[in-house]
Structures are given as C-alpha cells and as structure tokens.
C-alpha cells in the first residue's frame, strides 16, 4: 500500500509550516515507488491511497491526478482517491490492465469498500477480480467506547463553539455571492481590510449554500462563514495586475451574454439528472473591495473589468502598487489566479508578500469579540452590467 498526501500543500499554507519538506508530484512519486516495490517486495497486489482528487485521464493536475495516475502507471491495482469530495467508482485501462479508481465522497457519508479475489500459481497471480462498492454510514450507531474516551474533550469543544461571541444585524447567504455583491463576502472583505489596513481586499465564497441568521454569532457560525484554515496575507500588486487578477477570476465565473435571456453563470447539467453545478471551483470566484468597478457581461473574458476609482474616491492607477489583503492559499498560488491572471510566478509572488498574519477565522473571531455588534450594509462597490443581464 502506497500512501500519498497532496503535493499542492505549499500553495495552501505559509512556508513556515512546511519548512524543510519537499513536495513531489503524485504521478512521478507513484511511478518510483511502484517500480521500487515490484523490484524489492514482489507483491501480488499494489494499492495506492492518495489525498488527491479524481481529475481526468489526460491531465496530471497537481491536486486531482487520480485518473491520470491510474491510467498512465502500470502495476497499480486500486486507487483510493479523496480531496475533491466526489463519489466515484470506475475502472480505467493503463495499457496492460484495468485499474479501479474509487472515492466515497465526503463527511463520512460512505466508506469505500474494495473486494479483491486472486488466484495464485507458482507465486504469480493468474486470475484477479476487483470489485468496488460503497458502504453507506447513515443509521450506523456510534462506537460507545470511542464516544466515552473523547466525551470530556468533546463537551469542552461544544461549549466553546456554541458560546456567543457577538452578533450581526442582517441575515447573510453564501448563494448571493454568485450573482453579485453580497453581505457574506462583504463581511470577509470588511474584516480583511480593517485588520490589515490594506488598500484592497480579495475574497471568494468558500461555502456554496450557507445561511447565517441575524442575531447572535458563535464560533460554529464562523466555521460556516470561513471553513478553511487559510492565513491572511498582504501583497503588493500594481493596478494593472489587480485588473488582470479580476479578469481571470470572472472568466471562471460568468459567460459572455448577448441578451438578458442568456445564462449568466458558467454552469453545466450534471450527468443523468436535472441538477446543475458550476463548471469551475466556486472558491476561486474572487471579488474585490476597496475599489469601485463594473463587470461588463457583454464583453469577452479578459475585457470585462472597468475600475472607476478607489472606494474612497481617489484615482485608481494602473502603474501604482497597492497593498492587497488575500488568503495564504491565493498568495501561494492557489487557484492559479495570480499566476495565470496577474502573471506572477512563485518567485515573484514570494517577493511581493509584505505581511503574514494568523488564520483568517481567528482574525474574524477576535474582530467580532471586540466589536460585539457587526452592522452590515450593502457596499455597492461593484456590479454586473448591464443590470438587466444579472438574471440569476
């Protein structure tokens, strides 16, 4: 059994957390170990368990290379995938044999179960049958010994997460963030700007469908508001790089429209269902605060952003450097917006970082504890135009 973690960790976490570690891509690492194990261990079966997503057979995507690895590397029998929360159970052909790729989704709703039956003659496998299924966890009773062992700590955590830390004056919905400015993203922008004193903030919706009710807030609400362990960074970007950044972000998000009946959002129908999903990852749909701008839905990707001014009314200058607050995930290359949009490679991104702060959720927690009541109002800093085309 070969176990592999996700090599994109340097894009998610600050360098101090992985100092001294080297991250190699999954396909090349798997190839090395499959060859090594075959030569030295002579196994009957090789299983690869990776914290990486399904992806596609033709693309060695750094985060999601399961299908690529299974189809390109000979000698693997089963790949257990993870990370992208998909439910997947199919075989692919690697040129010699079929390889089972299986992933059970997320939140322990299912457990992947693989049954392997082999026949061996003269220490060689002459017949092999591999069947992947899912075991549904709903209704399964919790282990009483496990619960008892962790009960005291569980109750302490529960007490902490349910304790009031402050309140908000309006309901906020994550779904609002896909059709324009939203109180959900405005709250993140507000705290990123006030905490860092930066000129501009970038943030994206990290939950697809969450509602946080007006009134009291607890730490669990912050988990819904900001579910990832990203740190808050400040980088120097020019006005031109900021526009290029936003152009790339919105190119992953909205279509070019000819009339108000066209679909604004880049969505696709799921296989064999009447449900739709976004084509691209919604946590890469960054908007900005600190500037007033429009996104023209009639223009092609790359020509949509029109920045009118800074939010304080001052001129926005293409050649001027601005301090921009954003997550460590984004600053380290996550989503490739800085690389493909602003054209900043890893070396240049590192040079541009001027401040590294603590976890964004911790900053939210401390800010709300101090302010107590967070008064929310629509920022109106940006909009889709023409307004009648914003039909989602």
C-alpha positions as CSV (number, residue, x, y, z in Angstrom):
1,X,0.0,0.0,0.0
2,X,1.4,3.3,-1.1
3,X,0.2,6.4,0.8
4,X,0.5,9.9,-0.8
5,X,-0.5,13.3,0.5
6,X,-1.4,16.2,-1.7
7,X,1.7,18.0,-3.2
8,X,-0.2,21.3,-3.5
9,X,0.3,22.0,0.2
10,X,2.8,24.8,-0.5
11,X,0.0,26.6,-2.3
12,X,-2.3,26.4,0.8
13,X,0.0,27.0,3.7
14,X,2.6,29.5,4.8
15,X,6.2,28.3,4.2
16,X,6.9,28.2,8.0
17,X,4.5,25.2,8.3
18,X,6.3,23.0,5.7
19,X,9.9,24.3,6.0
20,X,12.4,21.5,5.2
21,X,9.9,19.4,3.3
22,X,9.9,18.7,-0.4
23,X,6.6,18.0,-2.3
24,X,6.8,16.0,-5.5
25,X,4.0,15.4,-7.9
26,X,1.9,12.3,-7.3
27,X,2.3,10.5,-10.7
28,X,6.1,10.6,-10.6
29,X,6.2,9.7,-6.9
30,X,3.8,6.8,-7.5
31,X,5.9,5.6,-10.5
32,X,9.0,5.5,-8.5
33,X,7.5,3.5,-5.6
34,X,5.6,1.1,-7.8
35,X,8.9,0.2,-9.5
36,X,10.8,0.0,-6.2
37,X,8.2,-2.2,-4.6
38,X,7.9,-4.5,-7.6
39,X,11.6,-5.0,-7.6
40,X,12.1,-5.4,-3.9
41,X,8.9,-6.8,-2.5
42,X,7.4,-8.8,-5.4
43,X,3.8,-8.1,-4.3
44,X,0.6,-9.7,-5.6
45,X,-1.4,-6.5,-5.3
46,X,-0.5,-2.8,-5.2
47,X,-2.9,-0.3,-3.7
48,X,-2.4,3.5,-3.9
49,X,-4.2,5.6,-1.3
50,X,-3.9,9.3,-2.2
51,X,-5.2,12.5,-0.7
52,X,-5.9,13.8,-4.2
53,X,-9.0,14.1,-6.4
54,X,-10.3,12.3,-9.4
55,X,-9.4,14.7,-12.2
56,X,-9.2,13.3,-15.8
57,X,-7.0,10.8,-17.6
58,X,-5.4,13.3,-19.8
59,X,-4.3,15.9,-17.2
60,X,-1.7,15.4,-14.4
61,X,-3.4,18.0,-12.3
62,X,-1.4,18.6,-9.1
63,X,-4.4,18.4,-6.8
64,X,-6.5,15.9,-8.7
65,X,-4.4,13.3,-10.6
66,X,-6.1,10.0,-9.6
67,X,-7.4,9.0,-13.0
68,X,-4.2,10.2,-14.7
69,X,-2.0,8.2,-12.3
70,X,-4.2,5.1,-12.7
71,X,-4.2,5.2,-16.5
72,X,-0.6,6.1,-17.0
73,X,1.3,3.9,-14.5
74,X,1.5,0.2,-14.9
75,X,1.4,-2.1,-11.9
76,X,-1.4,-0.4,-9.8
77,X,-4.5,-2.4,-9.0
78,X,-6.6,0.0,-7.0
79,X,-6.5,3.8,-6.3
80,X,-8.3,5.2,-3.3
81,X,-8.9,8.9,-4.1
82,X,-10.0,11.8,-1.9
83,X,-9.8,15.6,-1.6
84,X,-12.4,16.7,-4.1
85,X,-15.4,15.2,-2.3
86,X,-16.7,13.2,-5.3
87,X,-18.5,9.9,-5.3
88,X,-16.6,7.8,-8.0
89,X,-16.3,4.1,-8.7
90,X,-14.9,3.2,-12.1
91,X,-12.1,1.2,-13.8
92,X,-9.6,2.7,-16.3
93,X,-7.2,1.0,-18.6
94,X,-3.5,1.6,-18.3
95,X,-2.4,-0.2,-21.4
96,X,-1.9,-3.6,-19.7
97,X,-4.7,-4.0,-17.1
98,X,-7.7,-2.3,-15.7
99,X,-7.3,-0.2,-12.5
100,X,-10.2,0.5,-10.1
101,X,-10.4,4.2,-9.0
102,X,-12.8,4.8,-6.1
103,X,-13.8,7.7,-3.9
104,X,-16.6,7.8,-1.4
105,X,-17.4,11.5,-1.3
106,X,-17.1,13.4,2.0
107,X,-18.2,13.8,5.6
108,X,-18.1,10.0,6.1
109,X,-21.4,9.6,4.3
110,X,-20.0,6.5,2.7
111,X,-16.9,4.3,3.1
112,X,-15.2,2.8,0.1
113,X,-15.0,-1.0,0.2
114,X,-12.9,-3.0,-2.3
115,X,-13.0,-6.7,-2.5
116,X,-10.1,-8.4,-4.2
117,X,-10.1,-12.1,-5.2
118,X,-7.0,-13.6,-6.6
119,X,-5.8,-17.0,-7.7
120,X,-2.1,-17.7,-7.4
121,X,0.0,-20.4,-9.1
122,X,3.8,-20.6,-8.6
123,X,3.6,-17.4,-6.6
124,X,2.1,-15.5,-9.6
125,X,-1.4,-14.1,-9.9
126,X,-3.2,-15.9,-12.7
127,X,-6.6,-14.6,-12.0
128,X,-7.7,-11.3,-10.4
129,X,-11.1,-9.9,-9.7
130,X,-11.6,-6.4,-8.1
131,X,-15.0,-5.1,-7.1
132,X,-15.5,-1.6,-5.6
133,X,-18.6,-0.7,-3.6
134,X,-19.7,1.9,-1.1
135,X,-20.9,1.2,2.5
136,X,-23.5,3.9,3.5
137,X,-22.9,5.1,7.0
138,X,-26.4,6.5,7.7
139,X,-28.0,5.0,10.7
140,X,-24.9,3.3,11.9
141,X,-24.6,3.6,15.7
142,X,-21.6,5.4,17.0
143,X,-18.9,3.4,18.9
144,X,-19.7,3.7,22.6
145,X,-16.1,3.2,23.7
146,X,-14.9,5.9,21.3
147,X,-17.5,8.3,22.5
148,X,-16.7,7.7,26.1
149,X,-13.0,8.2,25.6
150,X,-13.4,11.6,24.0
151,X,-16.6,12.8,25.7
152,X,-14.9,15.3,28.1
153,X,-12.9,17.0,25.3
154,X,-16.0,16.9,23.0
155,X,-18.1,18.7,25.6
156,X,-15.4,21.4,26.1
157,X,-15.2,22.0,22.3
158,X,-19.0,22.1,22.1
159,X,-19.2,24.6,24.9
160,X,-16.6,26.8,23.1
161,X,-18.2,26.6,19.6
162,X,-21.7,27.4,21.0
163,X,-20.6,30.4,23.1
164,X,-21.8,33.8,21.9
165,X,-19.0,36.0,20.6
166,X,-21.0,38.8,19.0
167,X,-23.9,39.5,16.6
168,X,-24.7,40.6,13.1
169,X,-27.6,42.9,12.1
170,X,-28.8,41.1,8.9
171,X,-29.1,37.5,7.6
172,X,-26.3,36.5,5.2
173,X,-26.4,33.9,2.4
174,X,-23.4,32.5,0.6
175,X,-25.5,31.9,-2.6
176,X,-25.9,35.7,-3.0
177,X,-22.2,35.9,-3.8
178,X,-22.5,34.3,-7.2
179,X,-24.9,36.8,-8.6
180,X,-23.2,40.0,-7.5
181,X,-22.1,41.8,-4.3
182,X,-23.2,40.1,-1.1
183,X,-23.2,40.7,2.6
184,X,-21.5,37.3,3.0
185,X,-18.4,38.4,1.1
186,X,-18.7,42.0,2.3
187,X,-18.2,40.8,5.9
188,X,-15.0,39.0,4.9
189,X,-13.7,41.9,2.9
190,X,-14.5,44.3,5.8
191,X,-12.5,42.4,8.3
192,X,-9.6,41.7,6.0
193,X,-9.3,45.4,5.2
194,X,-9.7,46.7,8.8
195,X,-7.4,44.0,10.2
196,X,-4.5,44.6,7.7
197,X,-5.1,48.3,6.8
198,X,-4.6,47.3,3.2
199,X,-5.9,49.2,0.2
200,X,-7.8,46.4,-1.5
201,X,-9.2,43.0,-0.4
202,X,-9.7,39.8,-2.5
203,X,-12.1,37.1,-1.2
204,X,-14.3,34.4,-2.6
205,X,-17.3,32.3,-1.4
206,X,-15.9,29.3,0.4
207,X,-19.3,27.7,1.1
208,X,-21.9,27.1,-1.7
209,X,-25.1,27.2,0.3
210,X,-24.9,28.6,3.8
211,X,-27.2,30.9,5.7
212,X,-26.1,32.7,8.9
213,X,-29.1,34.2,10.7
214,X,-29.0,37.8,12.0
215,X,-28.5,38.0,15.8
216,X,-26.0,36.1,17.9
217,X,-22.9,34.6,16.4
218,X,-20.9,31.7,17.8
219,X,-17.7,30.0,16.6
220,X,-19.6,27.4,14.6
221,X,-21.1,30.3,12.6
222,X,-17.5,31.3,11.8
223,X,-16.8,27.7,10.6
224,X,-19.7,28.2,8.1
225,X,-18.5,31.7,7.2
226,X,-14.9,30.7,6.7
227,X,-14.4,26.9,6.7
228,X,-10.7,26.7,5.6
229,X,-7.5,27.2,7.7
230,X,-6.1,29.9,5.5
231,X,-3.9,32.7,6.9
232,X,-4.3,36.3,5.9
233,X,-1.5,37.8,3.7
234,X,-0.8,41.2,2.3
235,X,0.8,41.5,-1.1
236,X,1.9,44.4,-3.3
237,X,0.2,44.4,-6.7
238,X,0.0,47.0,-9.4
239,X,-3.3,48.4,-10.6
240,X,-2.8,46.5,-13.9
241,X,-2.1,43.2,-12.0
242,X,-5.2,43.8,-9.9
243,X,-7.4,44.2,-13.1
244,X,-5.8,41.1,-14.7
245,X,-6.4,39.2,-11.5
246,X,-10.1,40.1,-11.5
247,X,-10.4,39.4,-15.3
248,X,-9.2,35.9,-14.7
249,X,-11.5,35.4,-11.7
250,X,-14.6,36.4,-13.5
251,X,-13.6,34.4,-16.6
252,X,-14.1,31.3,-14.5
253,X,-17.4,32.5,-13.2
254,X,-19.7,34.2,-15.8
255,X,-20.5,33.8,-19.5
256,X,-20.4,36.5,-22.2
257,X,-24.1,37.4,-22.8
258,X,-25.8,38.8,-25.9
259,X,-29.2,39.4,-24.2
260,X,-30.9,39.1,-20.9
261,X,-32.2,35.5,-21.7
262,X,-28.6,34.1,-21.9
263,X,-27.2,32.3,-18.9
264,X,-25.0,34.5,-16.8
265,X,-23.3,31.8,-14.7
266,X,-20.9,29.2,-16.1
267,X,-22.9,26.1,-15.1
268,X,-23.5,22.7,-16.5
269,X,-26.1,20.0,-16.1
270,X,-25.0,17.0,-14.0
271,X,-25.0,13.6,-15.7
272,X,-28.4,11.9,-15.8
273,X,-30.1,14.5,-13.5
274,X,-31.9,17.8,-13.6
275,X,-29.4,19.4,-11.3
276,X,-26.7,21.9,-12.3
277,X,-23.3,22.6,-10.9
278,X,-20.6,25.2,-11.6
279,X,-18.1,24.3,-14.2
280,X,-15.2,25.7,-12.1
281,X,-14.5,25.8,-8.4
282,X,-16.6,28.4,-6.7
283,X,-13.9,29.1,-4.1
284,X,-11.9,30.7,-6.9
285,X,-14.6,33.3,-7.7
286,X,-12.8,36.3,-6.1
287,X,-14.3,39.7,-6.0
288,X,-12.6,42.9,-4.7
289,X,-13.3,45.5,-2.1
290,X,-11.6,48.9,-1.8
291,X,-12.2,49.7,-5.4
292,X,-15.4,50.7,-7.4
293,X,-15.7,48.6,-10.6
294,X,-18.1,47.1,-13.1
295,X,-18.1,43.7,-14.7
296,X,-19.5,44.0,-18.3
297,X,-21.3,40.8,-19.1
298,X,-21.5,41.7,-22.8
299,X,-17.7,41.7,-23.2
300,X,-15.5,38.6,-23.8
301,X,-13.3,37.2,-21.0
302,X,-10.3,39.4,-20.4
303,X,-12.1,42.6,-21.3
304,X,-14.8,42.9,-18.7
305,X,-13.4,44.8,-15.8
306,X,-13.8,48.6,-15.6
307,X,-12.3,50.1,-12.4
308,X,-13.8,53.6,-11.9
309,X,-12.0,54.6,-8.7
310,X,-10.8,53.6,-5.3
311,X,-13.7,53.3,-2.9
312,X,-12.6,56.5,-1.2
313,X,-13.0,58.4,-4.4
314,X,-9.3,58.6,-5.3
315,X,-8.0,57.7,-8.7
316,X,-7.1,54.1,-9.4
317,X,-3.7,54.0,-11.2
318,X,-2.5,51.1,-13.4
319,X,1.2,51.5,-12.6
320,X,0.8,52.2,-8.8
321,X,1.5,49.5,-6.3
322,X,-1.4,48.8,-3.8
323,X,-1.4,46.7,-0.7
324,X,-3.9,43.8,-1.2
325,X,-5.3,41.6,1.5
326,X,-5.9,38.0,0.5
327,X,-5.7,34.4,1.7
328,X,-2.4,32.4,2.0
329,X,-4.0,29.9,-0.4
330,X,-4.3,32.6,-3.0
331,X,-1.0,34.3,-2.3
332,X,0.9,31.0,-2.6
333,X,-0.7,30.2,-6.0
334,X,-4.0,28.5,-5.1
335,X,-6.5,28.7,-8.0
336,X,-3.7,30.0,-10.3
337,X,-5.3,33.4,-10.4
338,X,-2.0,35.2,-9.6
339,X,-0.1,33.1,-12.0
340,X,-2.4,32.9,-14.9
341,X,-4.2,36.2,-14.3
342,X,-1.6,38.6,-12.9
343,X,1.3,36.7,-14.5
344,X,3.3,36.3,-11.2
345,X,5.3,33.1,-10.8
346,X,6.2,31.5,-7.5
347,X,9.4,33.5,-7.1
348,X,7.8,36.8,-7.8
349,X,4.8,36.0,-5.5
350,X,7.1,35.4,-2.6
351,X,8.8,38.8,-3.2
352,X,5.5,40.6,-3.2
353,X,4.4,39.4,0.2
354,X,4.7,42.2,2.8
355,X,2.8,40.8,5.7
356,X,1.7,37.3,7.0
357,X,-0.9,37.2,9.7
358,X,-2.7,34.5,11.6
359,X,-5.6,32.3,10.5
360,X,-8.4,34.3,8.9
361,X,-11.0,32.6,11.0
362,X,-9.1,33.6,14.2
363,X,-9.0,37.2,12.9
364,X,-12.7,37.1,12.4
365,X,-13.2,35.6,15.8
366,X,-11.1,38.3,17.5
367,X,-12.6,41.1,15.5
368,X,-16.2,40.2,16.3
369,X,-15.3,39.7,20.0
370,X,-14.0,43.2,20.2
371,X,-16.7,44.9,18.0
372,X,-19.5,42.8,19.5
373,X,-22.2,44.1,17.0
374,X,-21.3,43.9,13.3
375,X,-23.5,46.3,11.4
376,X,-23.9,45.0,7.8
377,X,-24.9,47.1,4.8
378,X,-24.5,46.6,1.1
379,X,-21.2,48.0,-0.1
380,X,-22.3,48.7,-3.7
381,X,-18.6,48.7,-4.7
382,X,-19.0,46.6,-7.8
383,X,-21.8,45.3,-10.1
384,X,-22.5,43.3,-13.1
385,X,-23.6,45.4,-16.1
386,X,-26.0,45.8,-17.8
387,X,-28.1,45.4,-14.7
388,X,-30.9,43.7,-16.6
389,X,-28.5,40.9,-17.6
390,X,-27.9,39.9,-14.0
391,X,-30.6,37.4,-14.2
392,X,-29.5,34.6,-11.9
